[in-house]
Amino acid sequence: MDPTKPSALERARRAKSAHEAKLLGMPNVVGVGVGQVRRGGKKTGEVGIVVMVNKKVPSAQLSEADLIPRVLDGVLVDVQEVGEFVASD
């Protein structure tokens, strides 16, 4: 392993930091984090950017500007439906 090459986790953290503000400004997005990527509901074992949305919407129903990229800065992006966040007492 090359010690000068950032780890997958570090690359994901950097990409998240670089794109978080834009992602949070998109409709339906309620959070952005770093975690294990899921495809078809199953963990892939890869680390990526996790974009949390209230409700997943089919790509065909979104404008080009509202599509969340599948990859940012070479890091996989996983969109996960989390519902609405509600503060509790």
RARAZI-V301092 format. One record per residue. N is the residue number from 0. PHI is phi in radians with two decimals (* if undefined). NEAR is the number of other ideal C-beta (glycine too) atoms within 10 Angstrom. Layout:
N;PHI;NEAR + N;PHI;NEAR
//
This chain:
0;*;4 + 1;-1.43;5 + 2;-1.16;5 + 3;-1.53;4 + 4;-1.60;8 + 5;-1.14;12 + 6;-1.22;10 + 7;-1.03;13 + 8;-1.12;12 + 9;-1.15;12 + 10;-1.07;18 + 11;-1.13;26 + 12;-1.09;17 + 13;-1.13;14 + 14;-1.12;20 + 15;-1.03;22 + 16;-1.06;12 + 17;-1.23;13 + 18;-2.01;19 + 19;-1.00;16 + 20;-1.06;9 + 21;-1.14;11 + 22;-1.08;19 + 23;-1.15;12 + 24;-1.45;8 + 25;-1.45;15 + 26;-1.02;11 + 27;1.40;16 + 28;-1.45;18 + 29;-2.04;13 + 30;-3.01;14 + 31;-2.42;19 + 32;-2.58;15 + 33;-2.12;19 + 34;-3.00;16 + 35;-1.32;12 + 36;-1.38;19 + 37;-2.05;15 + 38;-2.31;10 + 39;1.09;5 + 40;1.41;6 + 41;-2.00;8 + 42;-1.15;11 + 43;-1.63;13 + 44;1.51;7 + 45;-1.73;14 + 46;-1.62;19 + 47;-2.72;25 + 48;-1.54;29 + 49;-1.85;21 + 50;-1.83;25 + 51;-1.68;19 + 52;-2.16;18 + 53;-1.03;14 + 54;-2.57;9 + 55;-1.25;11 + 56;-2.18;15 + 57;-0.99;6 + 58;-0.94;10 + 59;-1.10;5 + 60;-1.63;7 + 61;-1.90;14 + 62;-1.30;7 + 63;-0.96;6 + 64;-1.19;7 + 65;-1.67;13 + 66;-1.32;12 + 67;-1.51;18 + 68;-1.06;14 + 69;-1.41;10 + 70;-2.49;11 + 71;-2.27;19 + 72;0.93;14 + 73;1.39;8 + 74;-1.91;22 + 75;-1.10;19 + 76;-2.06;21 + 77;-2.08;20 + 78;-1.65;19 + 79;-2.13;15 + 80;-1.40;11 + 81;-2.12;14 + 82;1.35;10 + 83;-1.59;7 + 84;-1.53;10 + 85;-2.23;5 + 86;-1.22;4 + 87;-2.03;4 + 88;-1.30;2
//
